[in-house]
Amino acid sequence: MLQIRACATCPKRLGNGMDIAIMSIPAKPLIGIICNLRIDGPFRMHSASEKYANVVHDLCHGAPVLIPAMGDGHDVDSLLDHLDGVILTGGASNVEPARYGAPSGRPDGLHDAYRDGTAMLLVRNAIARGVPLFGICRGIQEMNVALGGSLHQFLHEVAGREDHRMERFLPMQDRFRLRNRLQLAEGGLLSKLLDGAQDVEVNSLHAQGIDHLAPGLKVEAVAADGTIEAVTFVNGPGFAVGVQWHAEHKPAEHPLYKALFEAFGEAARAHMINRRGGALAAE
């Protein structure tokens, strides 16, 4: 008997009389990964680091789906009808200041209006619909702006703040070193994920940061200089977390990075089961 794998358990018969045993495949939550739009001459490319796809597969136990940066007119609701989680990735560009009512950035600043438009819609609609949301680096900034907050465009120039930018003088493999010690909110999600720990050390590669915190967001962690490094959305129907560091870098080797992605994956699976009417609960 010829055997193939499919999504249901039932015998099928081919026209030539051969039986096919269709075997059940455990379903995985579909997790969207937002892309950046990179323009190289005549070429326009939507891309995201391989690290995000790997962590979705390895720690979230999900199936990664890339979301192109299509701008403000993107039909994100059609996507969210089928997605069980969304990751807002990091990126070289920054949110355009006009999105939060600030003057334009410096001429040499890198922006991605198409990414901004898609991210703003994803944040608002995912939170409203209870689709699990995880914002990383640029992603936490997008969450804050989409919900009504603002950003420091040049964080290292703000009085009393440290320089959190990537250490470009180091080899690439060393730029993600742990160098930023955070104070965790007592009783908050991050502290609970670390069994009540009060602080943790993470990497630091960001030039911008949260200025005015958006309504609905709760601070989960701050750096020694007062920079907000992690937030959650309070009173929302689903998992919604943003972190300012790059948790996707070697997450299996860091207790908090690993715990965050596992918690996000669990939330995505719960959403999948609910979205599909509970039919997958027994798998």
C-alpha positions as a Python dict, from the first residue, in 0.01 Angstrom:
ca = {
    (1, 'M'): (0, 0, 0),
    (2, 'L'): (129, 348, -92),
    (3, 'Q'): (132, 586, 202),
    (4, 'I'): (136, 963, 201),
    (5, 'R'): (86, 1221, 474),
    (6, 'A'): (-208, 1459, 483),
    (7, 'C'): (-427, 1643, 732),
    (8, 'A'): (-700, 1391, 806),
    (9, 'T'): (-726, 1022, 876),
    (10, 'C'): (-928, 851, 611),
    (11, 'P'): (-861, 599, 331),
    (12, 'K'): (-858, 721, -26),
    (13, 'R'): (-862, 521, -349),
    (14, 'L'): (-680, 625, -661),
    (15, 'G'): (-825, 563, -1003),
    (16, 'N'): (-583, 276, -1061),
    (17, 'G'): (-716, 91, -760),
    (18, 'M'): (-427, 168, -526),
    (19, 'D'): (-521, 255, -169),
    (20, 'I'): (-360, 554, 1),
    (21, 'A'): (-350, 577, 378),
    (22, 'I'): (-375, 946, 461),
    (23, 'M'): (-213, 998, 799),
    (24, 'S'): (-271, 1281, 1040),
    (25, 'I'): (-11, 1556, 1072),
    (26, 'P'): (-9, 1747, 1402),
    (27, 'A'): (-111, 2104, 1321),
    (28, 'K'): (125, 2391, 1397),
    (29, 'P'): (26, 2750, 1465),
    (30, 'L'): (92, 2986, 1175),
    (31, 'I'): (313, 3270, 1293),
    (32, 'G'): (356, 3578, 1076),
    (33, 'I'): (695, 3751, 1060),
    (34, 'I'): (688, 4107, 933),
    (35, 'C'): (943, 4192, 664),
    (36, 'N'): (1143, 4505, 593),
    (37, 'L'): (1130, 4656, 246),
    (38, 'R'): (1478, 4697, 102),
    (39, 'I'): (1522, 4896, -218),
    (40, 'D'): (1834, 4820, -421),
    (41, 'G'): (1821, 5016, -746),
    (42, 'P'): (1533, 4875, -951),
    (43, 'F'): (1481, 4588, -706),
    (44, 'R'): (1237, 4599, -413),
    (45, 'M'): (1284, 4310, -173),
    (46, 'H'): (1086, 4205, 133),
    (47, 'S'): (1314, 4035, 383),
    (48, 'A'): (1356, 3920, 742),
    (49, 'S'): (1648, 3757, 921),
    (50, 'E'): (1659, 3379, 917),
    (51, 'K'): (1681, 3387, 1297),
    (52, 'Y'): (1310, 3467, 1326),
    (53, 'A'): (1203, 3174, 1110),
    (54, 'N'): (1434, 2943, 1304),
    (55, 'V'): (1304, 3047, 1644),
    (56, 'V'): (942, 3010, 1529),
    (57, 'H'): (1021, 2655, 1425),
    (58, 'D'): (1252, 2557, 1712),
    (59, 'L'): (1104, 2725, 2021),
    (60, 'C'): (753, 2833, 1925),
    (61, 'H'): (687, 2502, 1745),
    (62, 'G'): (506, 2694, 1475),
    (63, 'A'): (516, 2740, 1099),
    (64, 'P'): (671, 3074, 991),
    (65, 'V'): (490, 3291, 737),
    (66, 'L'): (653, 3606, 598),
    (67, 'I'): (440, 3921, 590),
    (68, 'P'): (548, 4167, 319),
    (69, 'A'): (573, 4538, 399),
    (70, 'M'): (284, 4666, 188),
    (71, 'G'): (208, 5000, 354),
    (72, 'D'): (-101, 5158, 503),
    (73, 'G'): (-343, 4995, 260),
    (74, 'H'): (-239, 4639, 345),
    (75, 'D'): (-531, 4405, 416),
    (76, 'V'): (-398, 4272, 745),
    (77, 'D'): (-735, 4140, 858),
    (78, 'S'): (-733, 3879, 583),
    (79, 'L'): (-394, 3769, 716),
    (80, 'L'): (-502, 3773, 1079),
    (81, 'D'): (-799, 3551, 992),
    (82, 'H'): (-543, 3275, 940),
    (83, 'L'): (-250, 3368, 1164),
    (84, 'D'): (-203, 3253, 1522),
    (85, 'G'): (73, 3495, 1612),
    (86, 'V'): (270, 3789, 1477),
    (87, 'I'): (636, 3880, 1530),
    (88, 'L'): (742, 4239, 1468),
    (89, 'T'): (1108, 4203, 1379),
    (90, 'G'): (1403, 4433, 1425),
    (91, 'G'): (1539, 4634, 1135),
    (92, 'A'): (1798, 4890, 1031),
    (93, 'S'): (1533, 5158, 970),
    (94, 'N'): (1339, 5361, 1226),
    (95, 'V'): (970, 5452, 1249),
    (96, 'E'): (907, 5776, 1062),
    (97, 'P'): (870, 6060, 1318),
    (98, 'A'): (552, 6184, 1150),
    (99, 'R'): (382, 5870, 1282),
    (100, 'Y'): (403, 6015, 1634),
    (101, 'G'): (380, 6383, 1554),
    (102, 'A'): (752, 6465, 1577),
    (103, 'P'): (966, 6673, 1341),
    (104, 'S'): (1136, 6490, 1056),
    (105, 'G'): (1453, 6301, 1133),
    (106, 'R'): (1797, 6389, 1009),
    (107, 'P'): (1862, 6357, 635),
    (108, 'D'): (2083, 6052, 680),
    (109, 'G'): (1817, 5863, 879),
    (110, 'L'): (1688, 5537, 736),
    (111, 'H'): (1310, 5491, 720),
    (112, 'D'): (1072, 5232, 578),
    (113, 'A'): (727, 5382, 525),
    (114, 'Y'): (586, 5057, 387),
    (115, 'R'): (698, 4864, 693),
    (116, 'D'): (557, 5137, 919),
    (117, 'G'): (215, 5123, 756),
    (118, 'T'): (188, 4747, 777),
    (119, 'A'): (318, 4736, 1135),
    (120, 'M'): (78, 5003, 1262),
    (121, 'L'): (-218, 4805, 1129),
    (122, 'L'): (-85, 4474, 1256),
    (123, 'V'): (-34, 4604, 1609),
    (124, 'R'): (-380, 4758, 1645),
    (125, 'N'): (-570, 4478, 1476),
    (126, 'A'): (-378, 4190, 1633),
    (127, 'I'): (-431, 4331, 1983),
    (128, 'A'): (-799, 4399, 1917),
    (129, 'R'): (-852, 4046, 1788),
    (130, 'G'): (-642, 3874, 2054),
    (131, 'V'): (-382, 3744, 1807),
    (132, 'P'): (-58, 3694, 2006),
    (133, 'L'): (193, 3968, 1929),
    (134, 'F'): (567, 3981, 2001),
    (135, 'G'): (758, 4299, 1916),
    (136, 'I'): (1139, 4290, 1905),
    (137, 'C'): (1363, 4601, 1896),
    (138, 'R'): (1199, 4805, 1618),
    (139, 'G'): (889, 4602, 1703),
    (140, 'I'): (848, 4742, 2056),
    (141, 'Q'): (883, 5092, 1912),
    (142, 'E'): (612, 5015, 1655),
    (143, 'M'): (384, 4889, 1929),
    (144, 'N'): (431, 5209, 2128),
    (145, 'V'): (374, 5437, 1828),
    (146, 'A'): (74, 5242, 1696),
    (147, 'L'): (-98, 5273, 2032),
    (148, 'G'): (-36, 5645, 2072),
    (149, 'G'): (311, 5678, 2224),
    (150, 'S'): (627, 5849, 2101),
    (151, 'L'): (1000, 5779, 2064),
    (152, 'H'): (1335, 5936, 2138),
    (153, 'Q'): (1495, 5963, 1794),
    (154, 'F'): (1849, 5991, 1931),
    (155, 'L'): (1843, 5819, 2267),
    (156, 'H'): (2215, 5860, 2334),
    (157, 'E'): (2174, 6240, 2308),
    (158, 'V'): (1911, 6252, 2582),
    (159, 'A'): (2052, 6380, 2912),
    (160, 'G'): (2126, 6095, 3151),
    (161, 'R'): (2085, 5818, 2895),
    (162, 'E'): (2356, 5574, 2795),
    (163, 'D'): (2456, 5477, 2442),
    (164, 'H'): (2254, 5166, 2361),
    (165, 'R'): (2359, 5150, 1997),
    (166, 'M'): (2527, 4858, 1826),
    (167, 'E'): (2901, 4845, 1902),
    (168, 'R'): (3013, 4856, 1540),
    (169, 'F'): (3380, 4846, 1635),
    (170, 'L'): (3335, 4484, 1749),
    (171, 'P'): (3326, 4177, 1523),
    (172, 'M'): (2968, 4090, 1427),
    (173, 'Q'): (2957, 3782, 1651),
    (174, 'D'): (3041, 4000, 1953),
    (175, 'R'): (2793, 4281, 1892),
    (176, 'F'): (2514, 4080, 2055),
    (177, 'R'): (2703, 4036, 2382),
    (178, 'L'): (2515, 4077, 2709),
    (179, 'R'): (2586, 4430, 2834),
    (180, 'N'): (2259, 4588, 2947),
    (181, 'R'): (2134, 4496, 3293),
    (182, 'L'): (1761, 4546, 3338),
    (183, 'Q'): (1541, 4584, 3642),
    (184, 'L'): (1228, 4371, 3607),
    (185, 'A'): (888, 4486, 3730),
    (186, 'E'): (793, 4300, 4045),
    (187, 'G'): (514, 4054, 3970),
    (188, 'G'): (536, 4127, 3598),
    (189, 'L'): (536, 3873, 3317),
    (190, 'L'): (912, 3876, 3261),
    (191, 'S'): (986, 3834, 3629),
    (192, 'K'): (743, 3543, 3647),
    (193, 'L'): (907, 3378, 3347),
    (194, 'L'): (1234, 3388, 3543),
    (195, 'D'): (1079, 3250, 3864),
    (196, 'G'): (1061, 3587, 4035),
    (197, 'A'): (1402, 3723, 3933),
    (198, 'Q'): (1443, 4098, 3978),
    (199, 'D'): (1702, 4166, 3710),
    (200, 'V'): (1849, 4019, 3395),
    (201, 'E'): (2125, 4105, 3147),
    (202, 'V'): (2048, 4132, 2774),
    (203, 'N'): (2207, 4257, 2453),
    (204, 'S'): (2169, 4618, 2337),
    (205, 'L'): (2167, 4734, 1975),
    (206, 'H'): (1911, 5017, 1953),
    (207, 'A'): (1955, 5385, 1871),
    (208, 'Q'): (1597, 5488, 1953),
    (209, 'G'): (1372, 5415, 2246),
    (210, 'I'): (1035, 5482, 2404),
    (211, 'D'): (975, 5842, 2513),
    (212, 'H'): (607, 5877, 2611),
    (213, 'L'): (455, 5538, 2689),
    (214, 'A'): (138, 5459, 2495),
    (215, 'P'): (-192, 5418, 2680),
    (216, 'G'): (-256, 5055, 2760),
    (217, 'L'): (110, 4956, 2782),
    (218, 'K'): (270, 4852, 3108),
    (219, 'V'): (645, 4872, 3173),
    (220, 'E'): (798, 4530, 3233),
    (221, 'A'): (1168, 4619, 3243),
    (222, 'V'): (1391, 4926, 3252),
    (223, 'A'): (1763, 4978, 3199),
    (224, 'A'): (1984, 5142, 3461),
    (225, 'D'): (1946, 5478, 3285),
    (226, 'G'): (1566, 5458, 3291),
    (227, 'T'): (1518, 5346, 2930),
    (228, 'I'): (1206, 5132, 2891),
    (229, 'E'): (1321, 4793, 2768),
    (230, 'A'): (1007, 4577, 2779),
    (231, 'V'): (631, 4630, 2783),
    (232, 'T'): (309, 4433, 2787),
    (233, 'F'): (-38, 4540, 2679),
    (234, 'V'): (-267, 4532, 2980),
    (235, 'N'): (-632, 4426, 2970),
    (236, 'G'): (-602, 4294, 2616),
    (237, 'P'): (-756, 3967, 2499),
    (238, 'G'): (-424, 3803, 2410),
    (239, 'F'): (-47, 3783, 2455),
    (240, 'A'): (113, 4117, 2357),
    (241, 'V'): (476, 4177, 2458),
    (242, 'G'): (749, 4407, 2328),
    (243, 'V'): (1120, 4395, 2412),
    (244, 'Q'): (1387, 4645, 2309),
    (245, 'W'): (1667, 4391, 2275),
    (246, 'H'): (1723, 4117, 2016),
    (247, 'A'): (1571, 3814, 2183),
    (248, 'E'): (1599, 3614, 1860),
    (249, 'H'): (1981, 3595, 1894),
    (250, 'K'): (2074, 3251, 2030),
    (251, 'P'): (1750, 3227, 2230),
    (252, 'A'): (1808, 2870, 2345),
    (253, 'E'): (2116, 2989, 2536),
    (254, 'H'): (1941, 3264, 2736),
    (255, 'P'): (1673, 3173, 2995),
    (256, 'L'): (1457, 3482, 2937),
    (257, 'Y'): (1480, 3480, 2557),
    (258, 'K'): (1388, 3113, 2555),
    (259, 'A'): (1101, 3157, 2802),
    (260, 'L'): (955, 3448, 2606),
    (261, 'F'): (946, 3258, 2278),
    (262, 'E'): (804, 2948, 2446),
    (263, 'A'): (531, 3155, 2612),
    (264, 'F'): (455, 3324, 2279),
    (265, 'G'): (442, 2982, 2110),
    (266, 'E'): (202, 2850, 2373),
    (267, 'A'): (-21, 3152, 2324),
    (268, 'A'): (-13, 3099, 1948),
    (269, 'R'): (-112, 2735, 1983),
    (270, 'A'): (-399, 2828, 2216),
    (271, 'H'): (-515, 3083, 1960),
    (272, 'M'): (-495, 2822, 1684),
    (273, 'I'): (-711, 2581, 1880),
    (274, 'N'): (-965, 2851, 1952),
    (275, 'R'): (-959, 2976, 1591),
    (276, 'R'): (-1026, 2628, 1459),
    (277, 'G'): (-1310, 2567, 1697),
    (278, 'G'): (-1132, 2342, 1943),
    (279, 'A'): (-1100, 2057, 1694),
    (280, 'L'): (-725, 2044, 1749),
    (281, 'A'): (-733, 2037, 2127),
    (282, 'A'): (-682, 1662, 2145),
    (283, 'E'): (-372, 1657, 1919),
}
